[in-house]
Amino acid sequence: MLSGKRFLITGSNGGIGYSISELFLQNNANLVLLYHKNNDNVNKLKIKNSKTELYQVNLLDYEEINNTVKKILNSGV
């Protein structure tokens, strides 16, 4: 059901976001993961699926969000 589909998950480095990311990876989803500071857990997710895209972004900064979304859309994955 999730196989081959692309999902963007915020807060993917901890708690609920990380758990959701793991579940989606188990179901062969392609992930775009956003995290704020520490990237230890998202790096583990990247190792599980090399297609996983990682972006560090402060979701309180409109300009940073805008630039990150442009990068994601231009990545064409």
A tleap script that builds the chain and sets N, CA, C and O, in Angstrom:
source leaprc.protein.ff14SB
mol = sequence {
  NMET LEU SER GLY LYS ARG PHE LEU ILE THR
  GLY SER ASN GLY GLY ILE GLY TYR SER ILE
  SER GLU LEU PHE LEU GLN ASN ASN ALA ASN
  LEU VAL LEU LEU TYR HIE LYS ASN ASN ASP
  ASN VAL ASN LYS LEU LYS ILE LYS ASN SER
  LYS THR GLU LEU TYR GLN VAL ASN LEU LEU
  ASP TYR GLU GLU ILE ASN ASN THR VAL LYS
  LYS ILE LEU ASN SER GLY CVAL
}
set mol.1.N position { 0.816 -1.197 0.000 }
set mol.1.CA position { 0.000 0.000 0.000 }
set mol.1.C position { 0.862 1.264 0.000 }
set mol.1.O position { 0.528 2.229 -0.687 }
set mol.2.N position { 1.962 1.278 0.756 }
set mol.2.CA position { 2.845 2.447 0.799 }
set mol.2.C position { 4.014 2.315 -0.168 }
set mol.2.O position { 4.722 3.287 -0.430 }
set mol.3.N position { 4.209 1.134 -0.686 }
set mol.3.CA position { 5.364 0.839 -1.526 }
set mol.3.C position { 5.454 1.791 -2.719 }
set mol.3.O position { 4.501 1.953 -3.481 }
set mol.4.N position { 6.620 2.411 -2.859 }
set mol.4.CA position { 6.880 3.281 -3.986 }
set mol.4.C position { 6.328 4.687 -3.849 }
set mol.4.O position { 6.622 5.540 -4.687 }
set mol.5.N position { 5.546 4.952 -2.833 }
set mol.5.CA position { 4.988 6.291 -2.631 }
set mol.5.C position { 5.972 7.117 -1.812 }
set mol.5.O position { 6.740 6.576 -1.017 }
set mol.6.N position { 5.942 8.416 -2.012 }
set mol.6.CA position { 6.873 9.336 -1.344 }
set mol.6.C position { 6.131 10.101 -0.254 }
set mol.6.O position { 5.061 10.660 -0.495 }
set mol.7.N position { 6.711 10.121 0.955 }
set mol.7.CA position { 6.099 10.780 2.099 }
set mol.7.C position { 7.088 11.726 2.759 }
set mol.7.O position { 8.273 11.418 2.877 }
set mol.8.N position { 6.594 12.873 3.184 }
set mol.8.CA position { 7.395 13.843 3.932 }
set mol.8.C position { 6.970 13.744 5.392 }
set mol.8.O position { 5.786 13.849 5.712 }
set mol.9.N position { 7.944 13.542 6.273 }
set mol.9.CA position { 7.657 13.407 7.699 }
set mol.9.C position { 8.516 14.411 8.457 }
set mol.9.O position { 9.740 14.422 8.324 }
set mol.10.N position { 7.864 15.253 9.252 }
set mol.10.CA position { 8.591 16.217 10.074 }
set mol.10.C position { 8.846 15.615 11.447 }
set mol.10.O position { 8.150 14.691 11.868 }
set mol.11.N position { 9.845 16.142 12.139 }
set mol.11.CA position { 10.158 15.642 13.474 }
set mol.11.C position { 10.575 14.192 13.456 }
set mol.11.O position { 10.284 13.443 14.389 }
set mol.12.N position { 11.249 13.796 12.407 }
set mol.12.CA position { 11.534 12.374 12.187 }
set mol.12.C position { 12.692 11.842 13.011 }
set mol.12.O position { 13.000 10.653 12.937 }
set mol.13.N position { 13.336 12.684 13.789 }
set mol.13.CA position { 14.486 12.237 14.564 }
set mol.13.C position { 14.116 11.671 15.931 }
set mol.13.O position { 14.960 11.071 16.597 }
set mol.14.N position { 12.883 11.852 16.352 }
set mol.14.CA position { 12.541 11.344 17.672 }
set mol.14.C position { 11.050 11.137 17.855 }
set mol.14.O position { 10.236 11.643 17.082 }
set mol.15.N position { 10.714 10.404 18.861 }
set mol.15.CA position { 9.323 10.217 19.254 }
set mol.15.C position { 8.428 9.672 18.162 }
set mol.15.O position { 8.765 8.699 17.488 }
set mol.16.N position { 7.290 10.309 17.996 }
set mol.16.CA position { 6.279 9.860 17.049 }
set mol.16.C position { 6.804 9.898 15.614 }
set mol.16.O position { 6.581 8.959 14.850 }
set mol.17.N position { 7.496 10.972 15.244 }
set mol.17.CA position { 8.018 11.093 13.882 }
set mol.17.C position { 8.960 9.961 13.512 }
set mol.17.O position { 8.909 9.445 12.396 }
set mol.18.N position { 9.811 9.579 14.437 }
set mol.18.CA position { 10.743 8.472 14.186 }
set mol.18.C position { 9.987 7.150 14.055 }
set mol.18.O position { 10.277 6.355 13.162 }
set mol.19.N position { 9.033 6.916 14.929 }
set mol.19.CA position { 8.249 5.678 14.886 }
set mol.19.C position { 7.465 5.563 13.580 }
set mol.19.O position { 7.403 4.490 12.981 }
set mol.20.N position { 6.870 6.663 13.146 }
set mol.20.CA position { 6.141 6.668 11.880 }
set mol.20.C position { 7.102 6.382 10.730 }
set mol.20.O position { 6.784 5.608 9.827 }
set mol.21.N position { 8.271 7.005 10.764 }
set mol.21.CA position { 9.266 6.796 9.706 }
set mol.21.C position { 9.676 5.332 9.621 }
set mol.21.O position { 9.769 4.777 8.526 }
set mol.22.N position { 9.921 4.702 10.762 }
set mol.22.CA position { 10.281 3.283 10.779 }
set mol.22.C position { 9.175 2.421 10.178 }
set mol.22.O position { 9.443 1.529 9.373 }
set mol.23.N position { 7.942 2.690 10.569 }
set mol.23.CA position { 6.803 1.924 10.067 }
set mol.23.C position { 6.668 2.080 8.547 }
set mol.23.O position { 6.441 1.099 7.839 }
set mol.24.N position { 6.805 3.300 8.055 }
set mol.24.CA position { 6.701 3.538 6.620 }
set mol.24.C position { 7.833 2.834 5.873 }
set mol.24.O position { 7.605 2.270 4.802 }
set mol.25.N position { 9.045 2.858 6.422 }
set mol.25.CA position { 10.160 2.160 5.776 }
set mol.25.C position { 9.915 0.660 5.709 }
set mol.25.O position { 10.252 0.013 4.718 }
set mol.26.N position { 9.331 0.113 6.763 }
set mol.26.CA position { 9.014 -1.321 6.776 }
set mol.26.C position { 8.025 -1.677 5.672 }
set mol.26.O position { 7.948 -2.828 5.244 }
set mol.27.N position { 7.269 -0.679 5.214 }
set mol.27.CA position { 6.285 -0.885 4.157 }
set mol.27.C position { 6.759 -0.324 2.819 }
set mol.27.O position { 5.955 -0.018 1.939 }
set mol.28.N position { 8.090 -0.193 2.682 }
set mol.28.CA position { 8.747 0.184 1.420 }
set mol.28.C position { 8.365 1.553 0.876 }
set mol.28.O position { 8.349 1.758 -0.338 }
set mol.29.N position { 8.058 2.486 1.765 }
set mol.29.CA position { 7.765 3.846 1.332 }
set mol.29.C position { 9.073 4.590 1.068 }
set mol.29.O position { 10.102 4.279 1.667 }
set mol.30.N position { 9.027 5.561 0.181 }
set mol.30.CA position { 10.150 6.474 -0.039 }
set mol.30.C position { 9.932 7.672 0.871 }
set mol.30.O position { 8.870 8.294 0.844 }
set mol.31.N position { 10.942 7.995 1.680 }
set mol.31.CA position { 10.751 9.030 2.691 }
set mol.31.C position { 11.598 10.269 2.460 }
set mol.31.O position { 12.747 10.201 2.022 }
set mol.32.N position { 10.987 11.398 2.771 }
set mol.32.CA position { 11.668 12.684 2.878 }
set mol.32.C position { 11.530 13.055 4.351 }
set mol.32.O position { 10.432 13.345 4.826 }
set mol.33.N position { 12.655 13.044 5.070 }
set mol.33.CA position { 12.621 13.251 6.518 }
set mol.33.C position { 13.174 14.622 6.885 }
set mol.33.O position { 14.269 15.001 6.469 }
set mol.34.N position { 12.398 15.354 7.671 }
set mol.34.CA position { 12.833 16.651 8.175 }
set mol.34.C position { 13.146 16.518 9.658 }
set mol.34.O position { 12.395 15.906 10.418 }
set mol.35.N position { 14.263 17.101 10.048 }
set mol.35.CA position { 14.659 17.088 11.456 }
set mol.35.C position { 15.235 18.452 11.781 }
set mol.35.O position { 15.625 19.196 10.881 }
set mol.36.N position { 15.292 18.784 13.061 }
set mol.36.CA position { 15.755 20.113 13.437 }
set mol.36.C position { 17.227 20.137 13.812 }
set mol.36.O position { 17.993 20.874 13.193 }
set mol.37.N position { 17.646 19.374 14.784 }
set mol.37.CA position { 19.032 19.463 15.246 }
set mol.37.C position { 19.769 18.144 15.133 }
set mol.37.O position { 20.475 17.904 14.153 }
set mol.38.N position { 19.613 17.313 16.102 }
set mol.38.CA position { 20.342 16.050 16.172 }
set mol.38.C position { 19.866 15.114 15.062 }
set mol.38.O position { 18.664 14.938 14.869 }
set mol.39.N position { 20.808 14.515 14.336 }
set mol.39.CA position { 20.411 13.644 13.233 }
set mol.39.C position { 20.782 12.177 13.442 }
set mol.39.O position { 20.824 11.416 12.475 }
set mol.40.N position { 21.048 11.768 14.667 }
set mol.40.CA position { 21.460 10.379 14.932 }
set mol.40.C position { 20.434 9.363 14.443 }
set mol.40.O position { 20.787 8.412 13.745 }
set mol.41.N position { 19.171 9.556 14.802 }
set mol.41.CA position { 18.144 8.590 14.425 }
set mol.41.C position { 17.832 8.628 12.939 }
set mol.41.O position { 17.632 7.575 12.333 }
set mol.42.N position { 17.784 9.809 12.334 }
set mol.42.CA position { 17.479 9.856 10.899 }
set mol.42.C position { 18.600 9.218 10.090 }
set mol.42.O position { 18.353 8.657 9.023 }
set mol.43.N position { 19.822 9.299 10.585 }
set mol.43.CA position { 20.924 8.611 9.901 }
set mol.43.C position { 20.725 7.099 9.930 }
set mol.43.O position { 21.063 6.414 8.965 }
set mol.44.N position { 20.179 6.568 11.025 }
set mol.44.CA position { 19.868 5.135 11.104 }
set mol.44.C position { 18.817 4.773 10.065 }
set mol.44.O position { 18.892 3.715 9.439 }
set mol.45.N position { 17.832 5.657 9.883 }
set mol.45.CA position { 16.790 5.407 8.892 }
set mol.45.C position { 17.363 5.458 7.481 }
set mol.45.O position { 16.958 4.683 6.614 }
set mol.46.N position { 18.294 6.362 7.254 }
set mol.46.CA position { 18.945 6.479 5.939 }
set mol.46.C position { 19.714 5.199 5.621 }
set mol.46.O position { 19.728 4.751 4.474 }
set mol.47.N position { 20.346 4.615 6.620 }
set mol.47.CA position { 21.087 3.366 6.419 }
set mol.47.C position { 20.123 2.243 6.021 }
set mol.47.O position { 20.469 1.391 5.203 }
set mol.48.N position { 18.922 2.240 6.594 }
set mol.48.CA position { 17.939 1.203 6.278 }
set mol.48.C position { 17.434 1.308 4.839 }
set mol.48.O position { 17.073 0.302 4.227 }
set mol.49.N position { 17.409 2.531 4.303 }
set mol.49.CA position { 16.959 2.735 2.925 }
set mol.49.C position { 17.720 3.913 2.339 }
set mol.49.O position { 17.480 5.061 2.714 }
set mol.50.N position { 18.622 3.636 1.434 }
set mol.50.CA position { 19.498 4.678 0.891 }
set mol.50.C position { 18.746 5.741 0.093 }
set mol.50.O position { 19.287 6.820 -0.149 }
set mol.51.N position { 17.511 5.459 -0.317 }
set mol.51.CA position { 16.720 6.448 -1.054 }
set mol.51.C position { 16.122 7.514 -0.135 }
set mol.51.O position { 15.615 8.532 -0.606 }
set mol.52.N position { 16.181 7.279 1.155 }
set mol.52.CA position { 15.627 8.225 2.115 }
set mol.52.C position { 16.368 9.550 2.022 }
set mol.52.O position { 17.598 9.596 2.048 }
set mol.53.N position { 15.596 10.623 1.912 }
set mol.53.CA position { 16.171 11.974 1.827 }
set mol.53.C position { 16.096 12.638 3.197 }
set mol.53.O position { 15.076 12.551 3.880 }
set mol.54.N position { 17.185 13.305 3.597 }
set mol.54.CA position { 17.244 13.977 4.888 }
set mol.54.C position { 17.436 15.479 4.688 }
set mol.54.O position { 18.252 15.910 3.874 }
set mol.55.N position { 16.672 16.265 5.443 }
set mol.55.CA position { 16.791 17.712 5.381 }
set mol.55.C position { 16.719 18.288 6.786 }
set mol.55.O position { 15.763 18.042 7.521 }
set mol.56.N position { 17.732 19.051 7.149 }
set mol.56.CA position { 17.710 19.744 8.433 }
set mol.56.C position { 17.013 21.072 8.214 }
set mol.56.O position { 17.408 21.848 7.344 }
set mol.57.N position { 15.978 21.339 8.998 }
set mol.57.CA position { 15.197 22.557 8.821 }
set mol.57.C position { 14.565 22.981 10.147 }
set mol.57.O position { 14.136 22.152 10.951 }
set mol.58.N position { 14.522 24.284 10.344 }
set mol.58.CA position { 13.841 24.864 11.496 }
set mol.58.C position { 12.429 25.215 11.044 }
set mol.58.O position { 12.253 26.137 10.248 }
set mol.59.N position { 11.435 24.510 11.529 }
set mol.59.CA position { 10.065 24.720 11.099 }
set mol.59.C position { 9.453 26.015 11.628 }
set mol.59.O position { 8.290 26.305 11.349 }
set mol.60.N position { 10.213 26.786 12.378 }
set mol.60.CA position { 9.752 28.100 12.817 }
set mol.60.C position { 10.274 29.208 11.898 }
set mol.60.O position { 9.947 30.379 12.091 }
set mol.61.N position { 11.069 28.848 10.918 }
set mol.61.CA position { 11.686 29.809 9.999 }
set mol.61.C position { 11.076 29.657 8.610 }
set mol.61.O position { 11.407 28.720 7.883 }
set mol.62.N position { 10.177 30.585 8.236 }
set mol.62.CA position { 9.449 30.495 6.970 }
set mol.62.C position { 10.389 30.402 5.772 }
set mol.62.O position { 10.178 29.580 4.881 }
set mol.63.N position { 11.404 31.224 5.746 }
set mol.63.CA position { 12.332 31.231 4.617 }
set mol.63.C position { 13.065 29.890 4.491 }
set mol.63.O position { 13.249 29.375 3.388 }
set mol.64.N position { 13.469 29.348 5.603 }
set mol.64.CA position { 14.154 28.055 5.601 }
set mol.64.C position { 13.214 26.945 5.106 }
set mol.64.O position { 13.623 26.068 4.345 }
set mol.65.N position { 11.971 26.994 5.543 }
set mol.65.CA position { 10.980 26.017 5.072 }
set mol.65.C position { 10.801 26.145 3.564 }
set mol.65.O position { 10.822 25.146 2.846 }
set mol.66.N position { 10.629 27.354 3.094 }
set mol.66.CA position { 10.422 27.611 1.672 }
set mol.66.C position { 11.595 27.080 0.835 }
set mol.66.O position { 11.388 26.424 -0.186 }
set mol.67.N position { 12.801 27.364 1.268 }
set mol.67.CA position { 13.991 26.890 0.549 }
set mol.67.C position { 14.085 25.362 0.566 }
set mol.67.O position { 14.460 24.751 -0.435 }
set mol.68.N position { 13.750 24.759 1.681 }
set mol.68.CA position { 13.807 23.306 1.795 }
set mol.68.C position { 12.768 22.652 0.893 }
set mol.68.O position { 13.061 21.659 0.227 }
set mol.69.N position { 11.564 23.197 0.868 }
set mol.69.CA position { 10.524 22.648 0.003 }
set mol.69.C position { 10.940 22.730 -1.464 }
set mol.69.O position { 10.694 21.803 -2.236 }
set mol.70.N position { 11.564 23.828 -1.842 }
set mol.70.CA position { 12.054 23.958 -3.227 }
set mol.70.C position { 13.092 22.869 -3.537 }
set mol.70.O position { 13.064 22.271 -4.613 }
set mol.71.N position { 14.004 22.616 -2.593 }
set mol.71.CA position { 15.004 21.558 -2.786 }
set mol.71.C position { 14.336 20.193 -2.954 }
set mol.71.O position { 14.720 19.400 -3.814 }
set mol.72.N position { 13.332 19.938 -2.116 }
set mol.72.CA position { 12.628 18.655 -2.157 }
set mol.72.C position { 11.928 18.485 -3.500 }
set mol.72.O position { 12.023 17.428 -4.125 }
set mol.73.N position { 11.233 19.517 -3.939 }
set mol.73.CA position { 10.509 19.432 -5.208 }
set mol.73.C position { 11.460 19.283 -6.399 }
set mol.73.O position { 11.129 18.627 -7.387 }
set mol.74.N position { 12.628 19.891 -6.298 }
set mol.74.CA position { 13.600 19.803 -7.393 }
set mol.74.C position { 14.411 18.515 -7.364 }
set mol.74.O position { 15.111 18.206 -8.328 }
set mol.75.N position { 14.327 17.759 -6.275 }
set mol.75.CA position { 15.112 16.527 -6.190 }
set mol.75.C position { 14.569 15.460 -7.143 }
set mol.75.O position { 15.305 14.568 -7.565 }
set mol.76.N position { 13.289 15.552 -7.478 }
set mol.76.CA position { 12.697 14.678 -8.477 }
set mol.76.C position { 12.667 13.200 -8.164 }
set mol.76.O position { 12.481 12.387 -9.069 }
set mol.77.N position { 12.843 12.832 -6.928 }
set mol.77.CA position { 12.829 11.410 -6.564 }
set mol.77.C position { 11.406 10.901 -6.581 }
set mol.77.O position { 11.167 9.726 -6.304 }
savepdb mol mol.pdb
quit
